[in-house]
Amino acid sequence: MKKLVCLAAVMLFLMCGCARTQAGNQAELRQYSWTGHAKGGGSVSLRFDGDNAALTLQNGGETAVIAGLCLTDDETLVIFDDASAQSYRFGYVPKGQTLLLCCGDSPAMELKADDGR
């Protein structure tokens, strides 16, 4: 009887461990393209293409793009910009169709998921 209980406990443990497929924030972040507008009238878009990301900032007729290899963990997004040979680090919190994106001590900007993904 002990062997049967131990076998059942091991099987239950294995099944629970294998069934856990929660992808985390990284998958949720890369699932969409994101856009948002600043209070001053500027706009921000964040798009993913495989291991690359492009963050486009527009304000007053000027456009800046940070684009290149992208690394993420569950709360940080780092883009290695090809044009400037610099890396840019952002904090993020995805909440369904909304993404809070922040850089350094500046307040977080709220971006919305694009329907077109």
C-alpha positions, -999 to 999 in steps of 0.1 A, spaced: 0 0 0 29 24 8 44 18 -26 11 26 -43 7 59 -23 44 68 -30 39 61 -67 7 82 -68 24 111 -50 53 110 -75 30 108 -105 10 138 -91 42 157 -85 54 151 -121 20 159 -136 18 192 -117 53 201 -127 48 193 -163 13 210 -166 26 243 -154 30 263 -187 27 298 -174 49 318 -198 53 348 -177 56 385 -185 81 380 -214 56 361 -235 29 386 -227 52 415 -236 62 401 -270 27 389 -279 16 424 -290 28 456 -306 22 485 -283 14 522 -288 7 551 -265 5 589 -263 22 612 -238 4 640 -221 24 666 -241 13 651 -274 41 628 -283 36 591 -292 55 559 -285 53 525 -303 71 493 -293 72 465 -318 89 430 -318 103 409 -346 119 377 -333 148 386 -311 147 423 -322 126 452 -309 120 488 -321 109 516 -298 98 546 -318 94 580 -301 77 609 -319 72 644 -307 68 678 -324 77 664 -358 109 647 -346 113 610 -345 138 588 -326 141 551 -330 159 526 -307 161 493 -326 181 462 -324 186 430 -304 162 428 -275 167 409 -242 139 405 -216 133 391 -182 100 393 -163 104 430 -155 132 444 -177 135 451 -214 169 459 -229 173 470 -265 208 471 -280 205 499 -305 223 491 -338 226 528 -348 242 542 -316 259 510 -304 243 517 -270 219 497 -248 187 511 -234 170 495 -203 133 498 -196 112 485 -168 78 471 -178 46 456 -163 21 440 -187 -15 440 -176 -35 423 -203 -41 448 -231 -21 475 -212 17 479 -208 34 502 -183 68 512 -196 93 532 -176 129 543 -180 149 552 -149 131 574 -124 107 589 -150 70 581 -145 57 550 -164 40 555 -197 9 535 -204 8 517 -238 -21 498 -253 -19 466 -273 -24 470 -311 -52 449 -325 -30 439 -355 -3 423 -333 
